[in-house]
Amino acid sequence: MDNNALFYVIFAVHMGGILALLHGFFSQMSKETKGIHSTQFYGAIIQVVTGPLLLMTAASDDKFNSAWVGIKFSVALALLVTVVLGKRATGDTKKFWLIAGILTITNLIVALAPH
């Protein structure tokens, strides 16, 4: 498999991670007691691993700005920490759910911003 094909496979998995995060967030929206859905946990792990670690390695050219990558990695890492803390928390976990949703949307905005 050439580098370009590998990049697109990793990118597809990365997009699966963002979909898992969004699914977890929106599936909790109509519930009385909101919390971290298990898909958010797996989606956050996928985002951190496939984003800066694998996509940057598989990229065939220098099309990534290092500051942009650093911001994306920071948001993804903050999201992972929030999701892990939210999964371990007891009681009202609405704040973790909300922060995870905000960070997920922030991650999308940063990804779509010109870099």
C-alpha positions as CSV (number, residue, x, y, z in Angstrom):
1,M,0.0,0.0,0.0
2,D,1.5,3.3,-1.0
3,N,1.7,6.3,1.3
4,N,-1.2,8.1,-0.3
5,A,-3.6,5.2,0.2
6,L,-2.4,4.7,3.8
7,F,-3.1,8.3,4.5
8,Y,-6.7,8.0,3.2
9,V,-7.3,4.8,5.2
10,I,-6.1,6.5,8.4
11,F,-8.1,9.6,7.5
12,A,-11.2,7.5,7.2
13,V,-10.6,6.0,10.6
14,H,-10.0,9.5,12.0
15,M,-13.4,10.6,10.6
16,G,-15.0,7.6,12.2
17,G,-13.6,8.9,15.5
18,I,-15.3,12.3,15.1
19,L,-18.5,10.6,14.2
20,A,-18.3,8.4,17.3
21,L,-17.8,11.6,19.4
22,L,-20.8,13.4,17.8
23,H,-23.0,10.3,18.1
24,G,-22.2,10.1,21.8
25,F,-22.9,13.8,22.4
26,F,-26.2,13.9,20.4
27,S,-27.5,10.6,21.8
28,Q,-27.4,12.1,25.3
29,M,-29.0,15.4,24.4
30,S,-32.6,14.2,24.9
31,K,-31.9,12.3,28.1
32,E,-32.7,13.7,31.5
33,T,-29.4,12.7,33.0
34,K,-26.6,13.4,30.6
35,G,-23.2,11.7,30.7
36,I,-20.3,10.4,28.6
37,H,-21.4,7.8,26.1
38,S,-19.0,4.9,25.5
39,T,-18.7,5.9,21.8
40,Q,-17.2,9.2,23.0
41,F,-14.5,7.3,24.9
42,Y,-13.5,5.3,21.8
43,G,-13.9,8.3,19.5
44,A,-11.6,10.4,21.6
45,I,-8.9,7.7,21.7
46,I,-9.2,7.3,17.9
47,Q,-8.8,11.1,17.4
48,V,-5.7,11.3,19.5
49,V,-4.0,8.2,17.9
50,T,-5.0,8.7,14.3
51,G,-4.7,12.5,14.2
52,P,-1.3,13.8,15.1
53,L,0.4,10.5,15.5
54,L,-0.6,8.6,12.4
55,L,-1.9,11.1,9.9
56,M,1.2,13.3,10.2
57,T,3.4,10.3,9.7
58,A,1.5,9.0,6.7
59,A,1.2,12.4,5.0
60,S,3.1,12.3,1.7
61,D,4.0,16.0,1.7
62,D,4.4,19.0,4.0
63,K,0.8,20.1,3.8
64,F,0.4,20.4,7.6
65,N,1.2,23.5,9.5
66,S,2.9,22.5,12.8
67,A,1.0,25.2,14.8
68,W,-2.3,23.8,13.4
69,V,-1.3,20.3,14.3
70,G,-0.4,21.4,17.8
71,I,-3.8,23.0,18.3
72,K,-5.6,20.0,17.0
73,F,-3.6,17.7,19.2
74,S,-4.2,19.9,22.3
75,V,-7.9,20.0,21.7
76,A,-8.0,16.2,21.1
77,L,-6.0,15.6,24.2
78,A,-8.2,17.8,26.3
79,L,-11.2,16.0,24.9
80,L,-9.8,12.6,25.8
81,V,-9.1,13.8,29.4
82,T,-12.6,15.2,29.7
83,V,-14.1,12.0,28.5
84,V,-12.0,9.8,30.8
85,L,-12.9,12.0,33.8
86,G,-16.5,12.0,32.8
87,K,-16.6,8.2,32.5
88,R,-15.1,7.9,36.0
89,A,-17.3,10.6,37.6
90,T,-20.2,9.8,39.7
91,G,-23.3,12.0,40.3
92,D,-24.0,14.8,37.9
93,T,-21.9,14.3,34.8
94,K,-23.7,16.9,32.6
95,K,-20.7,19.2,32.7
96,F,-18.4,16.6,31.3
97,W,-20.9,15.8,28.6
98,L,-21.2,19.6,27.7
99,I,-17.4,20.2,27.7
100,A,-16.9,17.1,25.5
101,G,-19.4,18.4,23.1
102,I,-17.9,21.8,23.0
103,L,-14.4,20.4,22.5
104,T,-15.7,18.1,19.7
105,I,-17.2,21.0,17.8
106,T,-14.1,23.1,18.5
107,N,-12.0,20.2,17.0
108,L,-14.2,20.3,13.9
109,I,-13.9,24.1,13.5
110,V,-10.1,24.0,13.8
111,A,-10.0,21.1,11.3
112,L,-12.0,23.1,8.8
113,A,-10.2,26.4,9.4
114,P,-7.7,27.4,6.7
115,H,-4.2,26.3,7.8
